[in-house]
Each structure stands twice: as structure tokens, then as C-alpha cells.
Amino acid sequence: MRYLIHAGDSADAPAAIRLFDAARGCENFAQRVLRFGPGLSDDRLPDAGDEVLYVLEGEGELVVGDSRSRLSPGVGAFVAAGRSWRVSNDRREPLVLLSVLVVDPDSSDGDRSHAVVSLVDAPLAGATAARRFRLGATPQVGCDSATQFLGYIPPGRAPDHYHRYEEVVYVVGGDGMLHVEGEEPEPIGRGSCVHLPAGLVHCLENTGAEDMTILGVFRPAGSPAEAYYPDGRLATAAEH
């Protein structure tokens, strides 16, 4: 399925795993898994776009200029285009980040630099079919072009739906099936990555006993709760 990549979570994985980008039909994003060993990394400069980060494993610090912010699993970050950043890994284990570069970001009159947000501590909100989410990088913290969220999908299959935004998804935990209109369903699990173009009818089914956790980034920015049924009706959080 062209909308699905399995990144895996091997300890022997390379320093950067390329996921969805323009070469794979995703023009608005460049999605990567980045692994950093102990110590202070080299500078990274997202000059081609805004960079949205999420900590998958490990602990350390995000260094942007003179600012140092603590990183641990469940923490997200936004670094504006043209601002360099580094990480300091103070453990022996790798510090593993999910990076989504937002290509050609919207211009902003504000003094955007960076922001760090703990998604696991953010308020919990509801979406369709008892799904819930927590917001990370959003326009409210300077990320004008996209919205980052941590989503929780309960066991079962929600109705097929589509969004008016383009989205890239990373499965943080759980097992399920990806349903895309016109294609055979495919299994998904930790490390699975999904590209959902705007208007694509789909469903992420949770086949496990506990919530499936996903990390999504979509553009244009908005609410993860905004979804539409194939007939064009707006899906609402009250419907199950």
C-alpha cells in the first residue's frame, strides 16, 4: 500500500530513517526518525521548513541558541525554519525523535523561534467514535502551518471518514489495521507510518485490547476532531 511504511524499532537502526516525503508522494512534509547517541549532537538547520519533533525514546535536552529544554518520551517541540538546533543526550541509550519537516511553511509576522510542549500532560479532548487527543505544536505556540497531536484510538473500528487536511501519522503503540478506500487492509503497529492526503477515505482500526496511540501532524493547522463521512456529512464527537 502506497500510504503505509513500516519504520520498525530495531536497536541497530541507522541514525536517520527516511519515511514519507516528496519522493513518496508527500509534498507538504518530510517525515524522519532521528537517532542520537550520547553527548552533544551536531547542529541541524531546518532551513527548508518548520520542524516538528516528538520524543519516542530516551532523555536529554533540546538546545536552541542559549535555550535548553528537557526532552523525554511524550515531549514535542517546534523549531522555526532558519533556526538551528542540537540535542544533548545524557544517557547511554539512543535519544530517538520523530521529525516532521513542514515544507514551505506559512509566513508569520511574529518572532517565531521554538517551543517545547509535553503532549502527555496536555488537556485531553474528544473526537469522533470515542477517540481522544492531546495537542502539541500548534499555531498557539508559533507553529502556524501545522498541528501536532497525540491521538488515542479505542479498540474497534470507527466509521470510514476523510479530512480536508493532509496528514502524516506514526503509530507510537498498539496494533491494528489500516483501511483505505479501494485497497486491501494492511496491518499496522508500533513504527508504522501512514500518509493521508486530503480527501482520502480511510480508517485506522484498533484490533488490540488497549488504546492505540498515534502521533499525527497535519496541514493546514486546525482541530484533529474535524472529520467527514464519505457522503460529506460532518462527523461529530457525539457519534459513536
Buried (B, 14 or more C-beta within 10 A) or exposed (E): EEBBBBBEEEEEBEEEBBBBBEEBEBEBBBBBBBBBEBEBBEEBEBEBBBBBBBBBBBBBBBBBEEEBBEBEBBBBBBBBBEBBBBBBBEEEEBBBBBBBBBBEBBEBEEEBBBBBBBBBEBEEBEBBBBBBBBBBBBBEBBBBBBBBBBBBBBBEBBEEBBBEBBBBBBBBBBBBBBBBEEEEBBEBBBBBBBBBBBEBBBBBBBBBEEBBBBBBBBBBBBBBBBBBBEEEEEBEBEEE
